[in-house]
Amino acid sequence: MIVAPQPEAVEAGAAVLAAGGNAIDATLACAFTQGVVDPMMCGLGGLGVLTVHDPRTGTQVVFDGLSPCPAGAHAEMWSNLFERECSDGYGFVLKGAPNEVGHGSVTVPSILRSFADAHAAFGRLPWGELFGGAIACARDGWMVRPHVHMMMVADERAYGRVNIADKLAASVDSARLYLRADGTPKRPGERVVNPDLAATLGIIARDGADAFYTGEIARRIAADMAAHGGLVTEADLAAIRSRRVEPLRLPYRGRTLVLPPPPAGGIFVAEVLRILEHFDLPAMGHNSPAMIAALAEALKIAGIDKDRHVGDPDFVAIPLHRLLSDGYAAECAARIKAGEQASLARLGAEPKGTTTISCVDADGLVVSVTHTLGMPSGVIPPGLGFMLNGAMNWYDPRPGRATSIAPGKRRFSSMSPLIVMEGETPVATLGAPGGAWIGVALAQVLVNLLDFGMGIQEAVLAPRISATSETLDLSLRVPRATEAALMAEGYKVKRVPTTYAFAGVHGIAMWDGMLEGAADPQRDGYAAGVA
C-alpha cells in the first residue's frame, strides 16, 4: 500500500509496486512524481527525511536529507536586516526579504542524494525504472489541482512573508510554467507541461544522482547562482553526502515510536507525548476542554524547548536526554495539572510547502518520507524545469542562537516521518506536510490511535487544535461550548474557518496483518492498495 497527497504520485508508486518494486522503489517513484505535480511543495531542489524499517534485520534507520547553508554563508550576513519573526513562528522577516525569495534564499539541495542512498541500501528495481511516472507527467502535462492552486494564490503577507505568486513572477521559467498570460496563477483544471523537467529527470534516471551533484546539472545550477548573487556553488553541491542516523525511539502506551532525530522534528513529537503520558486522556474525554488544555500546554512546552535548544547537533549541544527524561516529563505534567499556562510568545504560520509519503510492501519493508522546498524560492535554473528551495528563511539572522546561520549548518525542520512498533513488529506509519503544524498534528493522530483506539482514517479525520503561539487555534469542528470553556480558563482562542486543519497527515496502519490507509481530506491524495 502507498498513500500520498497527490493522485498522480500515488498512481506512479502503485504502478511500481505492481511491477515488482518494493516500498523504497515505490516511494521514490512517488516522490519524483510529487516534484512534478506539486512543484511548490517539493522536488529535486529540496530537502527531506526518510524513516525506514527493514524487515530483514528488524532494524530502523533514518536518512537525513536536510539541506545545509552554503559554504559562503556566515552568521552576520543578515543581522542588520532583521525586523521580526513571522507571526506564526516559521521564518524571519528581513528588510528586502533576501532570505525568502530569489537566489539568496537557496540552501544546498540535498534530498536526491538521500534518495539515491536509500535506493542503494534497500531498492529492488534498477534506479532508472523509478522515473517513468514522473517523466510522463512532466512531458505530457498535469492538471492544476485545488490544493496546488490554493498554494499559488495564498496570501502570506499577514505572516510577514512574500506571496508565492509574486515569487513565481520573479523568474522567467516559473512565470512561463505556472502563470497565465495575465500574470495570475494558473487555475484548477488548467495544464502544466514541463519538457525541461522531463529532460532533467531523464538525465538523472540514466546517470544517477551524480549528474545532479557533480555533472552538467550542478554546473548549470551554480552558474545561475553566480549570475544572480546566490551562494550555492559547484563545490557546495559536490560536498553533499547522505547521512544515515539512528532514530529516536520513544516508548508510549506500550508501543515504541521510531522518529527522526534533530535537526528533524521527532524531538517535538516525542516531548509532547512524554508529557501526555502522565494524563489519562480517555478519562478526560476526546477533545474535552480538559484534554485540549493539557494537549495545548504540552505543545507549548515542547515548542518553547524546540525554539531554545534544538538545532543542528553538529553545531549545537541539544539536551535530548533531559528533554525526554522521566523527571522532566513529570515536572512539566505537574505544572500543567497545577493550572500553569506556558507562554510561547512570537516576535512578530508556517507555510505548507511540504509533502509526504507512506508505503508498505509485501515483505514488510516500511518507508515514511517527508520532503519539501521549505519555502519555495521561485527560482528555476534556466532550462532545468525544477524549483530550488528557499530554506534560508528558516535560519535565525541573529547570531548566537541555536538556529543561527553558519556554513554547512542544517536548520531544525518540523518534518517527522515516523513508524510505530509493537514489540518487533511495525503497526503504523505516519507523515505529514504542514510546517510548524506537522508535529502538532502527528502527536494528535498518535493519541487518537494509541490512546483512543481509533482506526487510522478516523484518527486522521478527528478535529485537531494547534498551539504554536500565545493563541490556541481550534479547527471548525471543535464545539463552540468547548471554545467557551477554554476561554473561561483564560485561553486566547482563535477558530479557523476550515473544516479540516493543521497539517495533512497521511499514513498506513498494519494491525492484525491488514493494511488500512488514511489520506487527509485537506489534500488531494488517497491510499492505493496493490494485491
N, C-alpha and C positions, 0 to 999 in steps of 0.2 A: 504494500500500500504506500502511496505517496500523497501528501497534501501540501498545498501552497496557495498563495493568494491570487495567482494568475492562471486562467484556464489553459492558455496555450502552453505554459510551462509545465503544468500538471500533465497535460497530454504528452509532451515530449518525454517526461520522466517515466510515465506509464508505458510508453512505447518501448523504452529501453529495458524496463523490467520484462515486458512481454517477449523481447528479443533475446532474453537470457542474461541480461546485465544484472548486477547486484545493486544493493542500496547505494553504494558510492557512485557507481556509474549513473544510476537514475537521478540521484541528487545533483550531480554535476551537469547532466543534460538539462535538467530543470533549471538550474542556476544560470547556465549560459543563455537559456531562452528568456529567463526573467530579465537579464540585462538588455535584451532586445525590446521586450514588450512593456517593461516598467523602467524606462531609461533614466528617470529622475530618482529612482529608488536605489539602483544597484548597477553593477556592470564590471567590465574589465578594469575600469579606472577606480575601483572601490577597495573596500576592506571588509573583513568579516571574521567569523569564528565558526569552527566545526567541532561538534562533540560526537564521538563515535564509540559504540560498544561493539567489541569484537567477540563473536560467539566462539571462535576457535580457541581463544585463550581465556575468555571470561574477564577480560580487562577493558578499561576505557581509556581513551586518550583525547586530548583537545589539540586541535590545530589552530594556533593563534595567527591569524592573518590581519591583525590590526596594524594600521599604517603608521610609520614614523614621520617625524618632522624631517624635512630635507637637511642635509649637512650645512647648508648656508643659513639656516635659521639660528636665531640667538635670543636670549631672554629679554633683552631690552628693545627688540626691534619695533614693537608697537606700544611700548609702555606709555609714551606720551600721547597716544591716541585714544586711550581708554575713556569711555563715557560711563558705561554701566553694564551690569549683567542683564541678559534678556529676561523679561519678566517671568518667564516660565522656567527659568533656571537652566536653559540649554543655550550655551553660546554667550558671546560678549559683543556689545555694540561698540564699534570703534568709529572714529571720525573718518569718513570716506570708505568704510567697510572693506578694507584691503584683505581682511580675514574671511570674507564671506562670498565675494563674487570675483570672478576673473582668475588670472593665472597665479596671483599671490596667495590664493586661498587653498592651493592644492598640496596635500601631503603625498608621500611616495606610495603609489598604488601597490597593494600587497596581496590581494585576495587570490589572484591567479596562481601565485607561487604556492600558496597553501592548498589550493585545489589540485595542483599537479602533484604535490607531495602526498596528499590523501589518496589520490588515484594510484600512485606508485606503491603505496603501502597496502591498499585494500581492493583496488579495482580489478574487474574481471575482463571486461571488453577492452579492445585497443582504444587508446586515447582519441584517436581520430574519429571513432564511431560515436562519440558523445555530442557531436556538434550539428547533426543533421537537422534537428528541430529548430535550433536557433538560427542556423543559416537560412533555412526555408522561410522563417518568419521575417528575417531581415530582407531577404531577396524579393519575396513575393508580397510583403506588406502585412501589416496587422492593424486591427481596428482600435481606435482610441476608446477605452472603457470609461465608465463613470468615475472610477477612483483615480485613474490617470489624469482625467480632465480636472477633477477636484484639486489634485496636487498642483496642476499648472496654473489654476486661477485663484488658489488660496491667497487670502490677504494676510501676510505675515508682519505687516507694519506695526500692528498693535503690540507684538512681542519685541519689536526693535530690529526685525530682520528685513532683508531685501526680498521682494516677491520673486518667485520662480519665473513668472512670465517676463519680468524685467531682465533676469539673468539669461533667459533664452534669447532675448532680443540683442544681447551684447555680443553674441558670437554668430558669425556668418553661417556656419554649418548648423548650429542648433536652431537658428531662426528659420533656415530653409526646411529643416526636417519637421519642426513642431509648431510653427506659427502659420497662420493663414495669410493671405495676401494683404489683409488689412492690419496685420501685426498682432492680432489676438490669437490665443492658443487654439489649436485645432479642437473641434467639438466631438462629443461622443458619436461614434459611427463613422467618422472620417478616418482615412487610412494614412499610415506612415510607411513609406518604402525607403529602405536604407541599404542600398547596394554597397556603400563604402564599408559598413559594418559586416555585411556578408563576406566581403573580401578579406577583412581583417580576421574574422573568425576562421575563415578557410586557411589562412597562413598559420594561425595558432594550432588548428587541427592537424595540419601537415607537419609543422616544425616544432611543436611543443611550446611550453611556457617560455623557453629561452628566446623565442622570437620576439616576445614582448619585452624581456628584461635586458637583453644584450644584442638584439638584432635590429632590423630596419625599423620596427615599430618603436623601439626605445629611442633611436636616433631622431625619429620624427617628433616624438613627444618632447624630447629635450630641446630640439630646435625651436619648436613653438613656444616652449617655456622661455628660452633665452630671448626670443624676439619680443616678448611681451612682459618682461620683468618678473617671470616666475622663478622659483627657487629650485625646482626639481631638475636634476642633471642626469646625464647618462651614467655617471658614477653612482648616483643615488639609486637608480633603477638596478644597476648591476649588483649592488650590495644587498638587495633584498634576499633574505633567506626565510624559509618557512620555519616556524617554531613549533615543536611538539612539546606540550607541557602536561603535567599531571593535573587532573581536575580536582576541584574541591569536592569532598564527599561529606554530606551533611545528613546525620540521622534525623528523621522526622516521622513521628507516629508509627514507628516500627518499620519504616522503609528507609532507603538511602537515596538521597538526591545527588546526582552527578552533575556538577556545574562548572562552567569555565572560570578559572581564577583571574584575579586582576592582571592586566587592566580591563578585562571584560567584566560583565555585570553580575556574575554569580554571587559575589560577596554581598550585594544588596539583597537579593532574594534570600540568601542564607541567613542573614542577620534578622530580617523580618520574621522568618519562620522560627528561628531560635527563640525570639521573644514571644511569638504567638503560642508556642508550645506550652507556655505557662498558663494558658487560658483554656477553659472548657467551652470552646466555641459553639458546639451543637447545643449545649445547655443554654447559652445566651440566645440562640435563635438566629437563623441565617439572615444577615443584613439587618439585624435589630439595631436600635441606637447604641446599645452597649457593645455589640460586636463591631460595629463600624467605628466607634470611638477607639476601641482597643487596636483595631487594624490601622486606623489613621495615625495613632501615636507611634506604633511600630514602624510605619512607613516614614514618618518624620524623623524618628531617631536614626534609622538606617540612612536616610538622606543626609542628615547632618554629619554623620560619621563618614559617609562617602565623600562629601564635599571637603571634609577636613583632612582625611587620611589617605584616600585611595588615588593612586596614580600608577605610573609605570614602575613596577618593582625593581627595574634596573636603575632607577633614579631616586626612588622614594622608599623608605623603610615603612612598610604597611603593617600595623599591629594586628595581623589576622587572628592570631591565637587569642588575643584579648577580646576582639570584637565578636568572636564566635564562641567564647568560653561560657561554661555553665554559669559562672558567677556574674558575668556582665549581663547575660540574658535575664537572669533572675533579678538583678538590680534594676534593669530597665522595666521589666514587668511590674515590679513592686512600685515604681514611680507611677506607672500608668494606673495601677489599682488604687493608688492614693489620690488619684484625680489630677495629677500633674499633666499639663499640656505643653509639649515641646514647641519651641519657636524655630521655625525654618524660614527665616526671612530671606528675601531676594534683594539684590542691589537695584534692581530696576523696578513657553511650552515647547516643549521640544518638538522639532519638526518630525514628520512621519516618513522621512526619506529612507526607509529601510524595508527589507523583506525577509521572508523565512521559508524554510522547507523542513518537513519531517518525512522520513522514509524508513520502512522496514522491509527486508526481503525474506524469502522463504527459508533461508538458512539462519535467520535471527540476527543478521547484521543490522544495527540501528544507527541512523545518522540524523543529526539535527544541525541545521545550518541557519545562521542569520548573517546577512551581508548587506552592505549599504554604500551609499556615496557620502554618508554623514549629512552634509548639506550639499546638494548639487551645486557645482561651481558655475555651470553654464558653459564651460569650456569644452569644446570638441576639437581636438587637434585636427587640422585640415586633412580631409581625405580618409580619416580613420573610423569615423562613424560612432565612436563611443564617448560619453561624457566623463570627465575627470571629477573626482571627489572635491568637496570644499571643506575638508575636515580641519583645516587650520582654525576654523571658528570655534572648535571645541577647546582650544588651549587658552588658558588664562593669560592675558597680556601683561599682567602684573608679575614681576619676578618674585622668586622666593616662595612659591606656592606649589602644592602637590601636582597641579596640572599646568604649571608654567611652561613656556616654550623652551626647548633645548634641542640641539641637533640629535637626531636619532631617537627621540623620545616618543613613546606612544601615549595617547590620551586615554583616560578612562572612557569606556563605552558601556552603555546600558545593555548591549546585546548579551543574551544569556541562553543560548540553546542548551537544553538540559534533557537528562534521562532519569527516570525513576526506576530504582531497582528494588525488588522484593527478594531478599537473600541474594542469590547469584543470578536471578532472572530479571531482565528488563520488563517492566509492566506498563510504561508510558513514556512518551517523549513529547516535548513541547518546545515551541519557539514563538517569537512574536516580533513584528515591527512595531514602532511606535515611540521611539526616542525615550525620554525620561519615563514614559509610561510603561516601558517593557517590563521592568522588574515589578512595578505596581500590579500589572495585570497578571503576570505569571504567578506571583505569590497568591493572588486571589483564586486563580483557577486551581492551583495546587491545594489550597484549603478546601475548595469545593469538591475536588476529587478525593482527598485523603482524610479530611475531617467529616465531610457531609455525605460521602459515598455516592456522589453524582456520577452518571455516565459522562464521558468526556465532552460530548456535544452539549449536554445540559450544563456542564461546568463552564464551558466557554460562553454559552448564551446568558448565563445568570448576570443580573445587573452588577456593575462594578462602581467603585469610588476611586478617587485619587487624592493624595496628599503630598504634593511636591512643593508646596509653599505654605504661607500662613492661611491660605484659603482651602477649605475642604470641598472638593469638586464631587458632585453627585451626578450619575447618569439619570436620564429622564425617568426610568422605571423604578427608581427608589421612591417609595411613597412620600407624599408631602408631610404626612404625620411624622415620619421618621426625620425628615428635614427639620420640622419644628422642634422635635425633641433634642436634636443635636444643637440647634441654635440656643435652646434653653440651657444647655450645658456650657454655653459660651463660645461655641464654634462659629467662625465666619464661614458661611456656606454659599456656594455658587452651584446652581443647577445648570448643566449643559443641555443644549436643545436636541442632542442626538439620542436616538433610541438605544443604540449600542455604542459604547465609548471606551476610550482609554486602552489603546494598543489593540492589535489584531491577532489574537492568539490562535495558532493552528497546532494540531497535534494528533497523535495516534495512541490509543490505549491497547494493551495486549493481554489483558487478564484472561485466564482460562483458555489460552491458545487461540482466542478470537481477536481479530483486528477491527477496531472501531475508530474511524477518522472523524475529525472535527475541524471545520473551517469557520472562521469568524465572519459573520454577515456584514461587518464593516467593509470587507474587501470583496473581491470578485471571484475568488477561487473555490475549490472543492477538494474532496478526498476521492482518490481513484484506487480501487482495489483491482489487483491482477491475479487471476486464478492460476 
